[in-house]
C-alpha cells in the first residue's frame, strides 16, 4: 500500500513538470503543405479572430479544406475570447510562441502584479485558447489528409500570420527563443 502511495505521488509530481514536445520544435516541412493556400487561410482566420467576428466563415483555399464545422467553431470561439486574451496580452505577461501557441511569461513581476485568482483566470484563458488552436491545426491535417510531419509547417504559418497582426507592444518569440516586442 505504501509503495502504491509513493508511485502515485511520483506520478502526480511528474505531471507538474513541463516537458517539451520534440515534435512541436521540428523544422517546418513546407513541402508537405499547400503553403500559399495555407498562408492565405491562416491570415484570414487570424484577422477574423482579431476583429472578433464570431460569425466569420473562411472559404476553402485553392484545394485546401478549411471550412469544416470543427475548424470554424474553434475559430469562432477564439474570436469570442479575443478581447479577454487581448487584455492579458496588453499586460506584457503573455507571448505568442513559435509553436503557434500562446503562453504565460511566469516571472516575478507577473506574480507580484497579479492575485492567485487572476493567475488562475489567465491560465484557463490560455489553455482554452491553445485548445482551440490545436483543434484548428489538427483539423487542417485531418481535413486535407496531410502527413503528421506537416504539423510543424501549419504551426509556423499560423504563428507568422498571428505575429503579423499583433498589436504594438505585444510580445512574441523571436528566432532565438527569446521574448521580442512588436
C-alpha positions in Angstrom: 0.0 0.0 0.0 2.8 2.4 0.9 4.6 1.6 -2.5 1.3 2.4 -4.3 1.1 5.8 -2.5 4.7 6.6 -3.4 4.2 5.7 -7.0 1.0 7.8 -7.2 2.9 10.8 -5.6 5.7 10.4 -8.1 3.3 10.4 -11.0 1.5 13.4 -9.7 4.8 15.3 -9.3 6.0 14.2 -12.7 2.7 15.6 -14.2 3.6 19.0 -12.8 6.9 19.1 -14.7 6.9 20.9 -18.0 8.2 18.5 -20.7 8.7 20.0 -24.1 7.3 18.1 -27.0 10.1 17.4 -29.6 7.5 17.3 -32.4 6.5 20.9 -31.8 10.0 22.2 -32.3 10.7 20.3 -35.6 11.9 22.4 -38.5 8.8 23.2 -40.6 8.4 21.0 -43.7 6.7 23.3 -46.2 6.9 20.7 -48.9 4.2 18.8 -47.1 1.6 21.5 -47.2 0.0 23.8 -49.9 1.9 26.7 -48.5 0.4 29.7 -50.2 -3.2 28.5 -49.7 -2.4 27.8 -46.0 -0.8 31.3 -45.6 -3.9 32.9 -47.1 -6.3 30.9 -44.9 -4.2 31.5 -41.7 -4.1 35.2 -42.3 -7.9 35.3 -43.0 -8.6 33.4 -39.8 -6.3 35.5 -37.6 -7.8 38.7 -38.9 -11.3 37.4 -38.3 -10.3 36.4 -34.7 -8.7 39.8 -34.1 -11.8 41.6 -35.4 -13.9 39.4 -33.0 -16.0 38.2 -35.9 -18.0 35.4 -34.2 -19.9 34.7 -37.4 -16.9 34.5 -39.7 -16.6 31.8 -42.3 -13.4 31.2 -44.1 -13.7 29.6 -47.6 -11.6 26.7 -48.7 -8.4 28.0 -50.4 -7.1 26.5 -53.7 -7.8 22.9 -52.8 -7.0 23.4 -49.1 -10.1 22.4 -47.0 -10.5 24.9 -44.2 -14.3 25.2 -43.8 -15.1 22.3 -41.6 -17.5 22.5 -38.6 -14.7 21.9 -36.1 -12.3 24.4 -37.5 -14.9 27.1 -37.9 -16.2 26.6 -34.4 -12.7 26.8 -32.9 -12.1 30.0 -34.9 -15.4 31.5 -33.7 -14.7 30.6 -30.1 -11.3 32.2 -30.4 -13.0 35.3 -31.8 -15.4 35.4 -28.8 -12.4 35.1 -26.4 -10.2 37.6 -28.2 -10.9 40.7 -26.0 -10.1 38.7 -22.9 -6.9 37.4 -24.3 -6.0 40.9 -25.7 -6.4 42.4 -22.3 -4.0 39.8 -20.9 -1.5 40.3 -23.8 -1.6 44.1 -23.1 -0.1 43.4 -19.6 3.1 42.1 -21.2 2.8 38.8 -19.2 1.9 36.7 -22.2 3.5 36.0 -25.6 3.0 34.2 -28.8 5.3 31.3 -29.2 6.8 30.0 -32.4 4.9 26.7 -31.7 1.7 28.5 -32.6 0.6 28.7 -29.0 0.2 31.5 -26.5 2.0 31.2 -23.2 2.3 33.0 -19.9 5.6 34.6 -19.1 5.8 33.4 -15.5 8.1 36.0 -14.0 8.5 37.5 -10.5 6.8 40.6 -11.9 3.8 38.6 -13.1 3.4 37.0 -9.7 3.7 40.4 -7.9 1.3 42.1 -10.3 -1.5 39.5 -10.0 -3.5 37.6 -7.5 -3.9 33.9 -7.4 -7.4 34.2 -8.8 -6.2 36.4 -11.7 -3.4 33.9 -12.5 -6.0 31.1 -12.5 -8.2 33.0 -14.9 -5.2 33.7 -17.1 -4.2 30.1 -17.1 -7.7 29.0 -18.0 -7.9 31.6 -20.8 -4.5 30.5 -22.2 -5.4 26.8 -22.0 -8.8 27.3 -23.8 -7.1 29.4 -26.5 -4.4 26.8 -27.1 -7.0 24.0 -27.2 -8.9 25.8 -30.0 -5.6 26.4 -31.8 -4.8 22.7 -31.6 -8.3 21.9 -33.0 -7.5 24.1 -36.0 -4.0 22.7 -36.6 -5.0 19.1 -36.3 -8.3 19.7 -38.1 -6.4 21.1 -41.1 -4.1 18.0 -41.1 -7.1 15.7 -41.0 -9.4 17.5 -43.4 -6.6 17.7 -46.0 -5.0 14.3 -45.4 -1.7 15.9 -44.6 1.1 13.8 -43.1 1.9 14.3 -39.4 5.2 15.9 -40.4 3.2 18.8 -41.8 2.1 19.9 -38.3 5.2 22.0 -37.8 4.6 23.9 -41.0 1.0 24.5 -40.1 2.0 25.8 -36.7 4.8 28.0 -38.2 2.5 29.5 -40.8 -0.2 30.4 -38.2 2.5 31.8 -35.9 3.7 34.1 -38.7 0.2 35.1 -39.6 -0.6 35.9 -35.9 2.7 37.7 -35.4 1.9 39.9 -38.5 -1.4 41.1 -36.9 -0.1 41.5 -33.3 -0.9 44.8 -31.7 2.0 47.2 -31.0 3.6 46.3 -27.6 2.6 42.7 -27.6 5.3 40.0 -27.2 6.2 37.1 -29.4 9.0 34.6 -29.5 11.9 35.6 -31.7 14.0 33.2 -33.8 16.3 32.7 -30.8 13.5 31.7 -28.4 13.5 35.0 -26.6 10.6 37.4 -26.0 10.5 40.2 -28.5 8.1 43.1 -28.6 6.3 44.2 -31.7 
